[in-house]
Amino acid sequence: MEVIALALSLGLAFACAALGAYAVLPAGGVTGGRRGETIRATPQQVPSLWFRLFFPFAVQLAPSFRAIAWPSYRRSAAVELRKAGMGDVVTVDHLLAMKAITALLVPFVLSRVFEVLTNPAVFVLTSVGAFFLPDRLLADARRARERAILRALPGSVDALSLSVEAGLEFLTALQRLVERGAKGPLRDELATILNDIRLGQTRADAMKAFSSRVAIPEVSSFVSVLVQADMLGASIGPVLQAQAERMRVERFQRAEKAGAKATQKILVPLVLFIFPAVLIVILGPVILQFVYGR
């Protein structure tokens, strides 16, 4: 049994190393699919590192999970994938395959490699928890993407405002921002807006679609103001300037709020680790001198 466990552990280590190399190094495309269609994607197109590691296995196993209905989960997972920026690469079938992989892999690694899980009940509970691990990773990726969009939005609106005030039309200014702006999820969303407009959507509909994909209050407020100005026929320059100023103030307020939270969070390590060490250094010699009378 020990020889079998050692062989399985070595095989698992080799598989993890191969997956890591496949996810990091350039590679050719792999074929995955939604229901009724086929997509060609590479792990490098997946923004999350953890999803990138499991993606090659998920692509191979995804067709086996197409028969699983689970309509409520499929609807919610499709929305989460779209908000996390993975909707064009990772499908719900891929996500279900990843859930099955983690449900089997995590308990096996903990029990065989690290010899942590010896109780069968704990093994089963760990497997159930690992089954929901991809959902947690997906939610973390969505939140990270939303934070990145929120950080880049004030500067992008400033650039749009300056371009429009300089005489450029809004779509031309948006095109220039997409071409010359810094890489990130916001630039990808702006490129999607331009593509939607080129495919025949109105500017208002494309902006509303952007708001529904991101679902951040600041973005929703910005889009609603632009849509309202477009409906009323107002000049877009002053509207963008006012929105840029408001976003700068909100960014400063968020920074102040984060600083206040940081001062509260630092109290825990301060009380548990720093203060005891300081007391030991200061009071230790005094206590030793009092106990031994030296």
Secondary structure, 3 states (H helix, E strand, C coil): CHHHHHHHHHHHHHHHHHHHHHHHCCCCCEEECCCCCCEEECHHHCCCHHHHHHHHHHHHHHHHHCCCCCHHHHHHHHHHHHHCCCCCCCCHHHHHHHHHHHHHHHHHHHHHHCCCCCCHHHHHHHHHHHHCHHHHHHHHHHHHHHHHHHHHHHHHHHHHHHHHHCCCCHHHHHHHHHHHCCCCHHHHHHHHHHHHHHCCCCHHHHHHHHHHHHCCHHHHHHHHHHHHHHHHCCCHHHHHHHHHHHHHHHHHHHHHHHHHHHHHHCHHHHHHHHHHHHHHHHHHHHHHHHHHCC
